[in-house]
Amino acid sequence: MAVLNLPKAWFAHPLTRGLDLDDPRLNAQRRRIIEQKPFLRRIYEEWYIAIVEALPAGDAPVLEIGSGAGFLRDFIPGLITSEVVPSAGVAIVLDGTLLPFGPEVLRAVVMTNVLHHLPQPRLFFAEAGRCVRPGGTIVMIEPWVSPWSRLVYGGLHHEPFNPEAEAWETPPAGPLSGANGALPWILFVRDRSRFEREFPAWGVESIRLGMPFRYLVSGGISMRTLMPSLTFRAWRRIELLMEPWMSRWAMFAQITLRRRG
């Protein structure tokens, strides 16, 4: 794909250009980008609807980790929003490896493009296992590893993407710059048996693969839009037709874990 050979700087969105990934101002700029890009906003709406559908019934609170630039609170009444750095419109500042909640008080923990940023995922799953009630869930939208995504994430994306990484942990870095976009695939495919041994309280309920093109052509929250919003439905139809081959093309996955009793 010729576009992958162009300089990454050419694709950078003007609102994020020049800002460090760990700059607290970046969340506000990314929120503006989502509001200004109808194509991208529709992707987030689709993700949020899928997250809501995966939540267990009940009135117990739902915690979102890494609320940042998103608007999931519009879809989940009473959602507890959080971030690792102070951000406008976010209820609490917290570290995903040390949750300020009592045992079994949460109905679910939800995240959009966050797990692969956690430098110590083992601590997160242990904490979530403590705070989420039996029958509760962790629902995540995360990058995924496929032959196509290896090409795209390796050629265009600003975050590290290393499916061959031996460790689940990532080297110390800033709260947003440290990452391995391949981590969800590593945990739930390559090292799934190890994950299940270490965290028997969590069962992998479902992994739904998708979105090989739409997020890319939307430009995401850090790049320019590559296609007009009126093409959204056409791209969605193309992706629906590709579902039988999504293991080769997926760039994202919705992963649902359920807390065993």
Rosetta blueprint (number, residue, H / E / L):
1 M L
2 A H
3 V H
4 L H
5 N H
6 L L
7 P L
8 K H
9 A H
10 W H
11 F H
12 A E
13 H L
14 P L
15 L L
16 T L
17 R L
18 G L
19 L L
20 D L
21 L L
22 D L
23 D L
24 P L
25 R H
26 L H
27 N H
28 A H
29 Q H
30 R H
31 R H
32 R H
33 I H
34 I H
35 E H
36 Q H
37 K L
38 P H
39 F H
40 L H
41 R H
42 R H
43 I H
44 Y H
45 E H
46 E H
47 W H
48 Y H
49 I H
50 A H
51 I H
52 V H
53 E H
54 A L
55 L L
56 P L
57 A L
58 G L
59 D L
60 A L
61 P L
62 V E
63 L E
64 E E
65 I E
66 G L
67 S L
68 G L
69 A L
70 G L
71 F L
72 L H
73 R H
74 D H
75 F L
76 I L
77 P L
78 G L
79 L L
80 I E
81 T E
82 S E
83 E E
84 V L
85 V L
86 P L
87 S L
88 A L
89 G L
90 V L
91 A L
92 I E
93 V E
94 L L
95 D E
96 G L
97 T L
98 L E
99 L L
100 P L
101 F L
102 G L
103 P L
104 E L
105 V L
106 L E
107 R E
108 A E
109 V E
110 V E
111 M E
112 T E
113 N L
114 V L
115 L H
116 H H
117 H H
118 L L
119 P L
120 Q L
121 P H
122 R H
123 L H
124 F H
125 F H
126 A H
127 E H
128 A H
129 G H
130 R H
131 C H
132 V E
133 R E
134 P E
135 G E
136 G E
137 T E
138 I E
139 V E
140 M E
141 I E
142 E E
143 P E
144 W L
145 V L
146 S L
147 P H
148 W H
149 S H
150 R H
151 L H
152 V H
153 Y H
154 G H
155 G H
156 L L
157 H L
158 H L
159 E L
160 P L
161 F L
162 N L
163 P L
164 E L
165 A L
166 E L
167 A L
168 W L
169 E L
170 T L
171 P L
172 P L
173 A L
174 G L
175 P L
176 L L
177 S L
178 G L
179 A L
180 N L
181 G L
182 A L
183 L H
184 P H
185 W H
186 I H
187 L H
188 F H
189 V H
190 R H
191 D L
192 R H
193 S H
194 R H
195 F H
196 E H
197 R H
198 E H
199 F L
200 P L
201 A L
202 W E
203 G E
204 V E
205 E E
206 S E
207 I E
208 R E
209 L E
210 G E
211 M L
212 P L
213 F L
214 R H
215 Y H
216 L H
217 V H
218 S H
219 G L
220 G L
221 I L
222 S L
223 M E
224 R L
225 T L
226 L L
227 M L
228 P L
229 S H
230 L H
231 T H
232 F H
233 R H
234 A H
235 W H
236 R H
237 R H
238 I H
239 E H
240 L H
241 L H
242 M L
243 E H
244 P H
245 W H
246 M H
247 S H
248 R H
249 W H
250 A L
251 M L
252 F E
253 A E
254 Q E
255 I E
256 T E
257 L E
258 R E
259 R E
260 R L
261 G L
